[in-house]
Amino acid sequence: MLPEKKVTAATLAGAIATILVWVLHLTGVDIPSEVAAAITTVLAAVAGYMAPHTHRPDLEKPAPEASVAR
């Protein structure tokens, strides 16, 4: 089974934010760890929200049954 697109997008955004903070640190920009964590959290949430939902045919709603007159 393939991973959910929303989970993949949020994970990648978190990794990219972490790498970005590390690169900024190498260039002399000092970012407090709390701010780095907040940036990572916000970017992961936005990426997860904006990513499309992965269609899973195994979770489709069952077809409605024909109504039976009582």
C-alpha positions in Angstrom: 0.0 0.0 0.0 1.3 3.4 -0.9 1.6 6.1 1.8 -1.0 8.8 2.2 0.0 11.9 0.1 -0.8 14.2 3.0 1.6 12.3 5.4 4.3 12.3 2.8 4.0 16.0 2.2 4.0 16.8 5.9 7.1 14.6 6.5 9.0 16.2 3.6 8.1 19.7 4.8 9.4 18.9 8.2 12.7 17.6 6.9 13.1 20.6 4.5 12.4 23.0 7.4 15.0 21.2 9.6 17.6 21.4 6.8 16.8 25.0 6.1 17.3 25.9 9.8 20.6 24.0 9.8 21.8 25.8 6.6 20.9 29.2 8.2 22.8 28.2 11.3 25.9 27.5 9.1 25.6 31.0 7.6 25.6 32.6 11.1 21.9 33.1 11.6 21.0 32.1 15.1 17.5 30.7 15.4 16.3 29.6 18.8 15.3 25.9 19.0 11.7 26.8 19.9 11.4 29.0 16.8 12.9 26.2 14.6 10.4 23.7 16.0 7.5 26.1 15.4 8.6 26.7 11.8 8.8 23.0 11.2 5.4 22.4 12.8 3.7 25.2 10.8 5.3 24.1 7.4 4.4 20.4 8.0 0.8 21.4 8.9 0.4 23.6 5.8 1.9 21.0 3.5 -0.3 18.3 5.0 -3.4 20.5 4.6 -2.7 21.4 1.0 -1.7 18.0 -0.2 -4.4 16.0 -2.0 -6.0 13.1 -0.3 -4.9 9.7 -1.5 -7.9 7.8 -2.9 -8.2 4.3 -1.3 -10.6 2.0 -3.2 -10.5 -0.4 -0.2 -12.3 2.3 1.9 -15.1 3.1 -0.6 -18.6 3.3 0.9 -20.7 0.2 0.1 -23.3 0.6 -2.5 -26.7 1.6 -1.1 -29.0 -1.4 -0.7 -32.3 -1.4 -2.5 -35.0 -0.3 -0.1 -37.3 -3.0 1.0 -41.0 -2.2 1.5 -42.2 -3.3 4.9 
